[in-house]
Amino acid sequence: MTLPPSWRFVPLGELVAPTRPRHKPVDYPNLPFIGMEHIEPHSMRLLGTVQAQTMKSSAVHFQPGDVLYGRLRPYLNKVYRPDFEGLCSAEFIVLPSTDRVDARYLQYFLNSAPFVGFASHLNTGDRPRIDFEQLRTYPVPIPAPDEQRRIVSDIEQYMSGIETGRQSVAVALVRAKQLRHRLLMDAVRGHPWGLLGDVVTAMGNGFYVSRPGTEKTSVAILRVSAVRSMHLNLDDVRFVPDSLSKQALRYQLRDGDLLFTRLNGNPEFVGVCAVVRNSLRPVVFSDKFIRIQVDRSKIDPEFLELALAVGMSRQAIRARCKTTAGQASIAGSDLRSVPIPVPKLSKQQEIADLAHHHMTSIDRLLEELPRVDAWAQRLRTSVLSAAFTGRLAKPSAGPQTQFMSQIQLVSAAAGAHG
């Protein structure tokens, strides 16, 4: 890495050292205590504290302005600089403020991607833990003190804009989910009710294959992850061995079939259903699903799909799920007794058409918002990368203008969705 002429590399151990003492929490019962769980990964955000008197193990006594660096699972990138006195878990390396490096500059550097990558590969195992001796030789790019403070100011300006954008995305995501739920609830409210079994013409579990393969054959078989509430991914498949293809084709899906997940490790995904649409190639369903075919003179499959996603119908499905050895499941016989709204067929079709028209826009929005949030997170990484290579050295430089423009686009995109 090439630095600006006035910068130099200094080993971390020559800048700071962990010298804060350990104490028993009982000695400082009213001080706030910060555990590893209280720091949000990557963001340097404090999620909360507890009173020290509730803890038993010895803790490190930190002061305002110290930098707390999480040494347990360093890939979680837990860094925090408190503006208050307190105690923290011994899983933090506490670096006191010194006149050799601005503490705010140091916290952002420890939070940057290159340092996280370095620390994350020092040790292995389920609970990798590092110590300061492993970090002390790492070179830190150091400009003059005034330059450090100016860079910190620029970083914080960028981070403020990014955080504003991310908060807008989070608000828009909540609103979109609420709108989706409200739309579905409105669709099923105020109608006469019957039972799912009253409209079923055929029901059965899928085809059992002990070892479906990834090598493409003539018959594709759905993976359990292919079905989510009101969503069916016909490309989420494995393949049936050619020797079993003739048997498997008896379980081929047809447009209008309703496919329910029969079992899953996550109870939220059990009993969810989706309608088969546009099945242009042979796709069969496995024994992890239940297929239901209905009397279309009584019920529209598109309406039934949305009716089973919310309200009393969904609550009834959840109530009928059973859990054994960590696996949740539901039987076809239990689905027959699930209550469903049954308005006139013409009304069902009208409701389904209108709901799906609006749902398409909402679902597109729900897919887009996480991408906007991921974009904001990438901007954060880029800002820190530029800061510690001297590319933010001048306030009027190109990268600053570019970053701020991107941040504004994040906020604008989120605001438009909100």
Number of C-alpha atoms within 10 A of each C-alpha: 5 9 15 12 8 9 15 14 12 15 15 18 17 14 18 19 17 15 13 15 11 16 15 17 25 15 10 16 16 15 20 19 26 26 18 18 13 17 22 17 18 19 17 18 14 17 10 13 17 15 16 22 16 13 16 10 12 16 23 23 22 24 19 13 19 23 26 26 23 26 24 20 19 24 19 17 26 27 28 28 25 16 11 12 15 23 27 27 21 19 19 23 23 28 24 19 20 13 9 12 20 19 22 20 20 22 20 20 20 20 22 21 18 14 18 18 13 13 23 20 12 14 14 11 7 7 10 16 17 21 15 16 9 12 16 17 13 16 15 21 20 24 21 14 14 10 16 21 17 17 24 22 14 19 20 15 12 20 20 13 20 27 19 18 23 24 16 22 28 17 14 21 22 13 15 20 15 12 15 18 16 12 17 22 17 12 20 26 11 11 13 11 12 15 16 22 20 16 20 16 11 12 19 16 20 22 20 14 15 7 10 17 15 12 9 13 13 12 21 27 29 25 20 20 13 17 24 20 20 18 14 18 15 20 12 14 22 19 22 30 19 13 8 11 16 11 12 24 18 12 20 19 20 18 13 19 19 24 28 26 27 25 23 20 14 12 18 13 21 26 31 23 27 26 25 20 16 10 13 9 13 15 24 24 26 23 18 19 27 23 23 25 18 21 13 13 8 15 22 21 24 23 25 22 20 23 25 27 23 18 16 17 21 17 14 19 21 18 12 16 19 15 14 8 6 11 13 19 22 24 18 18 12 15 22 17 17 21 21 24 23 23 19 14 15 11 14 22 17 12 20 22 14 12 19 17 11 13 18 11 12 18 14 10 18 19 11 16 23 15 12 19 22 12 16 25 17 12 20 23 16 15 22 23 17 15 24 22 16 19 19 22 20 14 13 9 11 11 18 21 12 11 18 17 11 17 25 16 16 26 23 15 18 25 15 11 19 17
